[in-house]
Amino acid sequence: MKPFHGANPAKILAAIYRDCAPEQVVSLLFWSDAPPFRTVAAGEQWSRLQVILGCTEVYNALGISSLPGQIPADFHYATGLETIGTLANLLQHGGVHQRFVDDYEHALWESRQFLDAALLDYYETAEAYSCHARWCDWFIGDEILDETVLLGNRGDWWLLAVTGTD
């Protein structure tokens, strides 16, 4: 089975590569059987994220061997249609030198195009995490560009991590 019904984030990645080199981006579609969301408490969210991100594919993609035991950065949680905005915010924020897309309308359009295909227009079970800081050793961590979006739907997950310097 292909995560997200085989939807391909190629257009979103092309927008990100306008300002980032390939080694500054990790895009990974994977499966993770995580416990259900319970509270927005940071500690509980980090415990859940450790399960989601704790799979071999993520470790290999990021070149890490473990995740921190304590929450290293704030992860913001969103559900349903808010997931469109989570991805659009990353595209609108952009890279070091320019935004990944020309304007917010384009960011929303690209986000919705991908998520409509990935979720088959069924947003009720969609969820997203976003982080604007370093949370593992893969990130450069100079706070110029350390961004993560993690989109999920019933065990299907897409990790999109971007890092960079001036």
C-alpha positions in Angstrom: 0.0 0.0 0.0 1.1 3.5 -0.7 0.5 6.1 2.0 -2.1 8.8 1.2 -3.5 6.8 -1.7 -0.3 7.4 -3.7 -0.7 11.2 -3.7 2.5 12.8 -4.7 3.7 16.1 -3.1 6.0 16.9 -6.2 4.5 20.4 -6.7 5.0 21.3 -3.1 8.6 20.0 -3.1 9.3 21.9 -6.3 8.2 25.1 -4.6 10.5 24.4 -1.7 13.5 23.6 -3.9 13.2 27.1 -5.4 15.1 28.3 -2.3 16.6 25.1 -0.8 19.1 22.5 -1.9 18.0 18.8 -1.8 20.2 18.1 1.2 18.2 20.7 3.2 14.9 18.9 2.7 13.5 15.6 3.9 10.2 14.4 2.5 9.1 11.0 3.6 5.7 9.2 3.3 5.5 6.4 5.8 3.2 4.4 8.0 3.1 4.6 11.8 0.6 3.1 14.2 0.5 5.8 16.9 -1.8 6.1 19.8 -4.8 8.4 19.3 -4.5 12.1 20.2 -5.6 12.8 23.8 -4.5 16.2 25.0 -2.5 19.2 23.8 -0.2 18.9 26.7 3.4 19.3 25.4 4.7 16.2 27.2 2.0 13.9 26.0 2.3 15.2 22.4 6.1 14.6 22.5 5.5 11.0 23.7 3.0 10.5 20.8 5.5 12.1 18.3 8.2 9.8 19.5 6.1 6.8 18.5 5.2 8.4 15.1 8.7 9.5 14.3 10.4 6.5 15.9 10.2 4.3 12.8 13.3 3.2 10.9 12.4 5.1 7.8 12.4 8.4 9.7 15.7 7.6 11.4 17.3 6.7 8.1 15.9 9.8 6.3 17.2 12.1 9.0 20.4 10.2 9.7 19.6 10.0 13.4 19.8 7.1 15.9 17.4 8.4 18.5 15.1 11.2 19.5 15.5 13.3 22.6 13.7 12.0 25.7 12.4 15.5 26.6 10.5 17.8 24.3 13.1 19.8 22.4 10.8 22.3 20.7 7.1 23.2 20.5 5.0 21.3 18.1 1.6 22.8 17.2 -1.3 20.5 16.6 -4.1 21.0 14.0 -6.9 18.8 12.8 -9.4 18.7 9.9 -9.3 21.6 7.5 -6.6 23.3 9.7 -4.2 20.9 8.1 -4.4 22.8 4.8 -3.3 25.9 6.7 -0.5 24.1 8.4 1.1 23.2 5.1 0.3 26.5 3.5 2.0 28.4 6.4 5.2 26.6 5.6 4.9 27.4 1.9 4.1 31.0 2.6 6.9 31.4 5.3 9.5 30.3 2.7 13.2 29.8 2.8 16.1 31.9 3.6 16.0 34.1 0.5 12.4 34.0 -0.7 9.0 32.5 0.0 8.5 29.1 -1.4 5.4 30.3 -3.3 4.5 33.7 -4.6 1.6 34.5 -2.3 -0.7 33.1 0.3 -3.5 32.2 -2.2 -1.0 30.0 -4.1 0.2 28.4 -0.8 -3.4 27.5 0.1 -4.1 26.2 -3.4 -1.0 24.0 -3.5 -1.7 22.7 0.0 -5.3 21.9 -0.8 -4.5 20.3 -4.1 -2.2 17.8 -2.4 -4.4 17.2 0.6 -7.6 16.7 -1.4 -5.8 14.0 -3.3 -4.1 12.5 -0.3 -7.2 12.4 1.9 -9.7 11.9 -0.9 -11.5 15.1 0.3 -12.1 13.4 3.7 -10.6 15.8 6.3 -12.4 14.5 9.4 -9.5 12.3 10.4 -6.6 14.5 9.2 -4.1 15.9 11.6 -1.0 17.9 11.5 2.0 18.9 13.6 4.2 21.9 12.8 7.4 23.0 14.4 9.5 26.1 13.8 12.7 25.0 15.5 15.3 22.2 15.7 14.0 19.0 17.3 16.7 16.5 16.2 20.4 16.6 15.1 19.5 16.7 11.4 18.5 20.4 11.6 21.3 23.0 11.3 19.7 24.8 14.2 20.7 28.4 13.7 17.1 29.5 13.8 17.2 30.9 10.3 15.2 28.0 8.7 14.3 25.0 10.8 10.7 24.0 9.8 8.8 20.8 10.1 5.3 19.8 9.0 4.0 16.3 9.9 0.7 15.4 8.3 -1.3 12.3 9.2 -4.4 10.4 8.4 -5.2 7.0 10.0 -1.6 5.9 10.2 -0.4 7.4 7.0 2.2 10.2 7.7 4.1 12.7 5.6 7.2 14.2 7.2 8.4 17.4 5.5 11.4 18.9 7.2 13.4 21.9 5.9 16.6 23.4 7.3 19.0 26.1 6.0 21.4 28.9 6.7 22.0 32.3 5.2 
